[in-house]
């Protein structure tokens, strides 16, 4: 048998010969029967099925909320591909390869499963792929080469947003010194590096600058305050009378609530209520609020409530514990990760402030501002929503005085705060005065917490808030 082109079995080089006699027909590749693969890195590629990795926390499926790429787009390592929503948090998926997107396996609001292909990425065959990925070999396809910033050597810690900011400004992350935890590169590090290159002067970070207390002769203009009573306005929504029942699946945070509340039904709840006189705390907050605003932080009452709860937990650690499923062991948590219930468009979420026992009131306010911003945008991460040890729910921001909070397993206690009201009260002399009253409702796991312990903790927490100066004695 004769042919003008023969491909060697042991090499991908092509041999040209006028006449070649070969007896093994399997070694023949005829150009008129099948297109031959070229070895050029530009025209030969492999398609990698990029699978959805394990997000953790036992999550097996997520909802695709947004695609950052489309078919035909070029991506680099660590580029954002899509945003997915689990029943615990919102997660941004980033690329592991440099290549071109060839196929999206899901549409918006589709359910994606862990371990299943998410996108198909065509990569350079000469670079190879990870062994655990499925590789599909395709016919040659001519396309233009795209150059992207690559980070080689040591692993650089940075979020996808920071990497995109660096790429847009042609900055190599390996040349930037990170100031975050574990040398993580922050947005401020990129901006400072860019300022050094361009000579621009950036304003100092509001958290780094410490503003000294104002003298008595100095006055700070108070923020404009609307003294008019806020009247709730009903939300106008189009009323549709379709005449048919509508069925929707339970997904996202609603699905997490179903699981959590079903587990909470197994806990015998013990309730305790009291009222707090916040007159002195209201005055203290009005004095500190302008100072916090100068540092770029909004100071609410919640940082004081959280810090007072942490000081109380130091005296009653049983309230900062967890009970195993068999009710045989109690684990006392060293960290005070106090959760704050938030009402968002996605539903009820409970992010937590980590290590409150070593944080100041200002530190807690900074962290609350961050969590509220991310919560409103639906971008809270798994680390923000897990690991809580104690919870406070400020239902008073919406309305109401008393409520019956439900414990969030594996925690053993939760508090619900009512709205602050101006009410008449009697002082020690029997005189009537105007007081700022807030009601609190506690729920505790009655299997390991008795009523006396809950009452003593509540009294201590109450004393800190009614006499804020007493917190100075125990602050660390």
Secondary structure, DSSP 4 states (H G I P E B T S, - for coil): -EEEEEE-SS-S-EEEEEEEE-S-GGG---TTTSPPPP--TTT-EEEEEEEPPP-STT--EEEEEEES--TT-EE-TT-EEEEEE-SS-EEEEE-SS-EEEEEE---TTPEEETTSEEEEEEEEGGG---TTSEEEE---------------SSPPPB-HHHHHHHHHTT--GGGSPP-SGGGPBPHHHHHHHHHHHHT--PPPPTTTPPPPPPPTT---PPPP---SPPPP-PPP------SS-------HHHHHHHHHHHHHTTS-EEEEEEEEE-HHHHHHHHHHHHHHHHTT----SHHHHHHHHHHHHHH-GGGGEEE-TTS--EEE-SS--EEEEEEETTEEEEEEETTGGG--HHHHHHHHHHHHHHHHHT---HHHHS---EEEEEGGGTS-S-------TT--EEEEEEEEEEEEEE-TTS-EEEEEEEEEEEEEETTT--HHHHHHHHHHHHHHHHTGGGGGGT--
